[in-house]
Structures are given as structure tokens and as C-alpha cells.
């Protein structure tokens, strides 16, 4: 485990946005039936999700969050010396979406911008990257943006996770501030990299078929759909539950 301490950096403010497109219990009952929906809500506590519309991207959501934040905080944009964007739903394979956001937010060309391609652990890693950069720079402010449109990567008929994956964007502004301390512990278990995987679309399998096939949990997916493997202990109970549903 890697332990980090960042001194004299604090959070100035944060903002979060979700798409207007909202799916609630009745929407899922129509698709999956009463029993599946009721058991899912009881097991997860998730009663509704927000989904991006087809042309809405993770950076769109992060941009709206950043605008909301910066419009409510008195900060000169040229004092923001770095932007880190955390997402696994980038706009393009190239360039980094952080560069697109730097332009859209009209930040200075002297602002360092980069992507962090992580999901569940993204905020912790993103904060550590940004605050470490800020601590070792001449800049006064750093902007951490997060966005996901993971719902676009889920098979809509996948009853195990279709009701779980929603979309959102967030923005957090950090500032050098004497006396503040941020402590972080990071570790990685790459031995279970298949726990949550989208097999196709990257450079490992660019030409995979888009045809659906029957997975080991008896749910049909394509290789371009997110798949939570049975070995992933944190969500294993979901699969055990849904495998017993017809």
C-alpha cells in the first residue's frame, strides 16, 4: 500500500450535475418485471438513476459541473494551474478529454491538463494526482473534474447491472492553504483485472464481433458491454441473486 500526505492543500468548493433523463422504479418494472426490480432495490438501495441522452458525453456533464462551481466561486481562471479529468468514458481515443475541457472552460494555455482513466477508485487517485501536482507547482488552484456515461456501455437487457449504472459529472476546486492536510492510501489488485471488464473496443480486441453471446451468468451480452465477473466479491451477491431469477 502506498501512503501519501499532501500538506497545505484544501477543497474550496464542489459541484455535481446529473442528466435530466431520469429512470425510476416503474420504468424498470416495465422492463424487468416486479420481482426483479423489487429484489434489486431491496438489495442495493438504488431507487432511480439518471442516464445521459445519446449525444451527451461525460465531458459535457463535467463541463456543466465546472461551470456551476466556477460561477459561484470568486476565482480568476488564469490562477487555475492544472486540470485533471477522471473518466472511463472519454470523448475520443485521442486527444485527452482534459484538453477539450481546458479549451471549453477557457483556462490558460499555461494550465497543465491530463486524463486519469479510472472508475470506482477515480476520485481518490485523481485527487492524489492533482494535489501532488499542485503542491509541487507555483500555481494557486487546481481543478479536479470527474464524469461518466457508463450507462452507454451496459446492455440495456442486463438485469444484473442495468438498474445500477447511472451518469453524472462533478467538479472540485483545490487551493493552497496553510495548515490543511490530505492523507491518502492507494493500492492495486491487478490480478483481478477482469472483475469489471468491457472486453472489446480497446486495442487488445479492436475487431470483435458485435453479436450477442450467452455469458457464464446466463445473460446475453456483446463484447462491447460491461461485464461484472463472478469473481468480483463486492458485487458477487448481485449475480447470485439474479441467477436465481427467471
Buried (B, 14 or more C-beta within 10 A) or exposed (E): EEEEEBBBBBBBBBBBBBBEBEBEBEBBBEBBEEEBBBBBBEEBEBEBBBBBEEEBBBBBBBBBBBBBBBEEBEBEEBEBBBBBBBBBBBBEEEEBBBBBBBEBBEBEEEBBBBBBBBEEEBBBBBBBBBBBBBBEEEBBBBBBBBBBBBBBBBBEEBBBBBBBBBBBBBBBBBBBEEEBEBEBEEEEEEEEEEBBBBBBEEEEEEEBEEEBEEBEBEBEBBBBBBBBBBEBEEBBEBBEBBEEEE
